[in-house]
Amino acid sequence: MNVEKKYILDKETAARKIKRLAYEIAERNYDTQLVYLAAITQSGMAVAHLLMKELKEISNLYITLIEVSLDKKNPADVVLSLNTDFTGQTILLVDDVSNSGQTMLYALRPFLQYHPRKIQTLALVERTHKTFPVNIDYVGMSVATTVEEHIYVEFEKGEISGAYMY
């Protein structure tokens, strides 16, 4: 089956969105010294690396990157690349696309055993309908889709080369 890709984001626009998201993070966390970027494995990590680079250029925030590993089809087991006490800390959960909200909801679970100061969420692309109650705090782009449509973000050499819907 050959499915035509409908591009919704190009490389230049994606770079501008990452820069804008970094400024929003810096502005909303002006009273914070340390932010844990908790990135969902693979694509979320790629977005987090780009955000971290921008944040280092524009702010004095100290960023610690954590990889959040889970099976998106069966997200019961969530593994963090760093085990520490997140009490009183600021956590920013990052993924490339927020579809149903399920992945983000399960990815938050390990942090809830502590008492973080605040937890924020970020998605480069957000679909406008959710089946799980997750609000995305930082959104690069919001797209109305049908249940059958999917959104994918493409990466090339550590940069976002585009995003498409099919």
TIVO-361288 format. One record per residue (C-alpha): x, y, z; residue in three letters; residue number from 1. Coordinates in steps of 0.2 Angstrom, whole numbers, plus 5000, padded with zeros to 4 digits. Layout:
N
<px->X, py->Y, pz->Z, code->ALA, pos->NUM>;
...
***
This chain:
166
<px->5000, py->5000, pz->5000, code->MET, pos->1>;
<px->5008, py->5017, pz->4995, code->ASN, pos->2>;
<px->5001, py->5031, pz->5006, code->VAL, pos->3>;
<px->5004, py->5049, pz->5000, code->GLU, pos->4>;
<px->5013, py->5059, pz->5014, code->LYS, pos->5>;
<px->5004, py->5076, pz->5017, code->LYS, pos->6>;
<px->5018, py->5087, pz->5024, code->TYR, pos->7>;
<px->5013, py->5099, pz->5038, code->ILE, pos->8>;
<px->5030, py->5105, pz->5043, code->LEU, pos->9>;
<px->5046, py->5108, pz->5034, code->ASP, pos->10>;
<px->5064, py->5109, pz->5041, code->LYS, pos->11>;
<px->5065, py->5128, pz->5042, code->GLU, pos->12>;
<px->5048, py->5129, pz->5051, code->THR, pos->13>;
<px->5052, py->5115, pz->5063, code->ALA, pos->14>;
<px->5068, py->5124, pz->5068, code->ALA, pos->15>;
<px->5058, py->5140, pz->5071, code->ARG, pos->16>;
<px->5046, py->5131, pz->5082, code->LYS, pos->17>;
<px->5060, py->5123, pz->5092, code->ILE, pos->18>;
<px->5067, py->5140, pz->5095, code->LYS, pos->19>;
<px->5050, py->5147, pz->5100, code->ARG, pos->20>;
<px->5047, py->5132, pz->5112, code->LEU, pos->21>;
<px->5064, py->5135, pz->5120, code->ALA, pos->22>;
<px->5060, py->5153, pz->5123, code->TYR, pos->23>;
<px->5043, py->5149, pz->5131, code->GLU, pos->24>;
<px->5051, py->5136, pz->5142, code->ILE, pos->25>;
<px->5064, py->5149, pz->5148, code->ALA, pos->26>;
<px->5050, py->5162, pz->5151, code->GLU, pos->27>;
<px->5039, py->5150, pz->5161, code->ARG, pos->28>;
<px->5053, py->5143, pz->5171, code->ASN, pos->29>;
<px->5063, py->5159, pz->5175, code->TYR, pos->30>;
<px->5062, py->5155, pz->5194, code->ASP, pos->31>;
<px->5069, py->5138, pz->5191, code->THR, pos->32>;
<px->5088, py->5133, pz->5191, code->GLN, pos->33>;
<px->5086, py->5115, pz->5185, code->LEU, pos->34>;
<px->5074, py->5107, pz->5173, code->VAL, pos->35>;
<px->5074, py->5088, pz->5170, code->TYR, pos->36>;
<px->5070, py->5086, pz->5151, code->LEU, pos->37>;
<px->5061, py->5069, pz->5152, code->ALA, pos->38>;
<px->5061, py->5063, pz->5134, code->ALA, pos->39>;
<px->5051, py->5049, pz->5127, code->ILE, pos->40>;
<px->5063, py->5037, pz->5119, code->THR, pos->41>;
<px->5069, py->5039, pz->5100, code->GLN, pos->42>;
<px->5059, py->5054, pz->5093, code->SER, pos->43>;
<px->5056, py->5063, pz->5109, code->GLY, pos->44>;
<px->5074, py->5062, pz->5113, code->MET, pos->45>;
<px->5078, py->5070, pz->5096, code->ALA, pos->46>;
<px->5067, py->5084, pz->5100, code->VAL, pos->47>;
<px->5074, py->5086, pz->5118, code->ALA, pos->48>;
<px->5092, py->5087, pz->5111, code->HIS, pos->49>;
<px->5087, py->5101, pz->5100, code->LEU, pos->50>;
<px->5078, py->5110, pz->5114, code->LEU, pos->51>;
<px->5092, py->5108, pz->5125, code->MET, pos->52>;
<px->5104, py->5116, pz->5113, code->LYS, pos->53>;
<px->5092, py->5131, pz->5111, code->GLU, pos->54>;
<px->5090, py->5132, pz->5129, code->LEU, pos->55>;
<px->5109, py->5133, pz->5133, code->LYS, pos->56>;
<px->5110, py->5147, pz->5120, code->GLU, pos->57>;
<px->5096, py->5158, pz->5127, code->ILE, pos->58>;
<px->5095, py->5154, pz->5146, code->SER, pos->59>;
<px->5105, py->5150, pz->5162, code->ASN, pos->60>;
<px->5094, py->5135, pz->5165, code->LEU, pos->61>;
<px->5104, py->5119, pz->5170, code->TYR, pos->62>;
<px->5096, py->5105, pz->5160, code->ILE, pos->63>;
<px->5097, py->5086, pz->5164, code->THR, pos->64>;
<px->5091, py->5075, pz->5150, code->LEU, pos->65>;
<px->5082, py->5059, pz->5155, code->ILE, pos->66>;
<px->5077, py->5045, pz->5143, code->GLU, pos->67>;
<px->5059, py->5038, pz->5146, code->VAL, pos->68>;
<px->5058, py->5021, pz->5138, code->SER, pos->69>;
<px->5041, py->5012, pz->5136, code->LEU, pos->70>;
<px->5032, py->5002, pz->5123, code->ASP, pos->71>;
<px->5020, py->5014, pz->5115, code->LYS, pos->72>;
<px->5008, py->5000, pz->5111, code->LYS, pos->73>;
<px->5009, py->4992, pz->5128, code->ASN, pos->74>;
<px->5015, py->5006, pz->5140, code->PRO, pos->75>;
<px->5014, py->4997, pz->5157, code->ALA, pos->76>;
<px->5032, py->4996, pz->5160, code->ASP, pos->77>;
<px->5041, py->5013, pz->5160, code->VAL, pos->78>;
<px->5060, py->5014, pz->5163, code->VAL, pos->79>;
<px->5070, py->5030, pz->5166, code->LEU, pos->80>;
<px->5088, py->5032, pz->5161, code->SER, pos->81>;
<px->5091, py->5041, pz->5178, code->LEU, pos->82>;
<px->5085, py->5036, pz->5195, code->ASN, pos->83>;
<px->5085, py->5051, pz->5207, code->THR, pos->84>;
<px->5073, py->5059, pz->5219, code->ASP, pos->85>;
<px->5062, py->5071, pz->5209, code->PHE, pos->86>;
<px->5054, py->5079, pz->5224, code->THR, pos->87>;
<px->5054, py->5098, pz->5222, code->GLY, pos->88>;
<px->5060, py->5097, pz->5205, code->GLN, pos->89>;
<px->5054, py->5104, pz->5188, code->THR, pos->90>;
<px->5051, py->5090, pz->5175, code->ILE, pos->91>;
<px->5047, py->5093, pz->5157, code->LEU, pos->92>;
<px->5040, py->5078, pz->5147, code->LEU, pos->93>;
<px->5045, py->5079, pz->5129, code->VAL, pos->94>;
<px->5038, py->5069, pz->5114, code->ASP, pos->95>;
<px->5038, py->5073, pz->5095, code->ASP, pos->96>;
<px->5019, py->5070, pz->5093, code->VAL, pos->97>;
<px->5005, py->5069, pz->5105, code->SER, pos->98>;
<px->4992, py->5058, pz->5098, code->ASN, pos->99>;
<px->4979, py->5050, pz->5110, code->SER, pos->100>;
<px->4989, py->5056, pz->5126, code->GLY, pos->101>;
<px->4991, py->5038, pz->5132, code->GLN, pos->102>;
<px->5010, py->5038, pz->5130, code->THR, pos->103>;
<px->5012, py->5054, pz->5139, code->MET, pos->104>;
<px->5001, py->5049, pz->5153, code->LEU, pos->105>;
<px->5010, py->5032, pz->5156, code->TYR, pos->106>;
<px->5027, py->5041, pz->5154, code->ALA, pos->107>;
<px->5022, py->5052, pz->5169, code->LEU, pos->108>;
<px->5019, py->5038, pz->5181, code->ARG, pos->109>;
<px->5037, py->5036, pz->5188, code->PRO, pos->110>;
<px->5038, py->5054, pz->5192, code->PHE, pos->111>;
<px->5022, py->5054, pz->5202, code->LEU, pos->112>;
<px->5029, py->5043, pz->5216, code->GLN, pos->113>;
<px->5039, py->5059, pz->5221, code->TYR, pos->114>;
<px->5032, py->5076, pz->5224, code->HIS, pos->115>;
<px->5039, py->5087, pz->5210, code->PRO, pos->116>;
<px->5038, py->5105, pz->5210, code->ARG, pos->117>;
<px->5030, py->5105, pz->5193, code->LYS, pos->118>;
<px->5027, py->5094, pz->5178, code->ILE, pos->119>;
<px->5025, py->5101, pz->5161, code->GLN, pos->120>;
<px->5023, py->5093, pz->5144, code->THR, pos->121>;
<px->5029, py->5097, pz->5127, code->LEU, pos->122>;
<px->5025, py->5090, pz->5110, code->ALA, pos->123>;
<px->5031, py->5097, pz->5093, code->LEU, pos->124>;
<px->5015, py->5092, pz->5085, code->VAL, pos->125>;
<px->4998, py->5089, pz->5094, code->GLU, pos->126>;
<px->4983, py->5081, pz->5088, code->ARG, pos->127>;
<px->4967, py->5090, pz->5093, code->THR, pos->128>;
<px->4958, py->5075, pz->5100, code->HIS, pos->129>;
<px->4963, py->5065, pz->5114, code->LYS, pos->130>;
<px->4957, py->5049, pz->5122, code->THR, pos->131>;
<px->4967, py->5052, pz->5138, code->PHE, pos->132>;
<px->4966, py->5068, pz->5149, code->PRO, pos->133>;
<px->4983, py->5075, pz->5145, code->VAL, pos->134>;
<px->4985, py->5094, pz->5142, code->ASN, pos->135>;
<px->5001, py->5099, pz->5132, code->ILE, pos->136>;
<px->5009, py->5114, pz->5140, code->ASP, pos->137>;
<px->5021, py->5118, pz->5125, code->TYR, pos->138>;
<px->5014, py->5115, pz->5108, code->VAL, pos->139>;
<px->5024, py->5118, pz->5092, code->GLY, pos->140>;
<px->5009, py->5115, pz->5081, code->MET, pos->141>;
<px->4992, py->5109, pz->5083, code->SER, pos->142>;
<px->4983, py->5099, pz->5070, code->VAL, pos->143>;
<px->4965, py->5093, pz->5068, code->ALA, pos->144>;
<px->4965, py->5075, pz->5062, code->THR, pos->145>;
<px->4953, py->5060, pz->5060, code->THR, pos->146>;
<px->4956, py->5045, pz->5071, code->VAL, pos->147>;
<px->4962, py->5036, pz->5056, code->GLU, pos->148>;
<px->4976, py->5049, pz->5052, code->GLU, pos->149>;
<px->4993, py->5048, pz->5059, code->HIS, pos->150>;
<px->5007, py->5061, pz->5061, code->ILE, pos->151>;
<px->5025, py->5057, pz->5059, code->TYR, pos->152>;
<px->5040, py->5068, pz->5062, code->VAL, pos->153>;
<px->5056, py->5064, pz->5051, code->GLU, pos->154>;
<px->5074, py->5067, pz->5057, code->PHE, pos->155>;
<px->5089, py->5068, pz->5047, code->GLU, pos->156>;
<px->5107, py->5070, pz->5055, code->LYS, pos->157>;
<px->5100, py->5076, pz->5072, code->GLY, pos->158>;
<px->5088, py->5089, pz->5064, code->GLU, pos->159>;
<px->5070, py->5088, pz->5061, code->ILE, pos->160>;
<px->5068, py->5087, pz->5042, code->SER, pos->161>;
<px->5049, py->5088, pz->5042, code->GLY, pos->162>;
<px->5032, py->5081, pz->5048, code->ALA, pos->163>;
<px->5019, py->5073, pz->5038, code->TYR, pos->164>;
<px->5001, py->5066, pz->5041, code->MET, pos->165>;
<px->4994, py->5051, pz->5032, code->TYR, pos->166>;
***
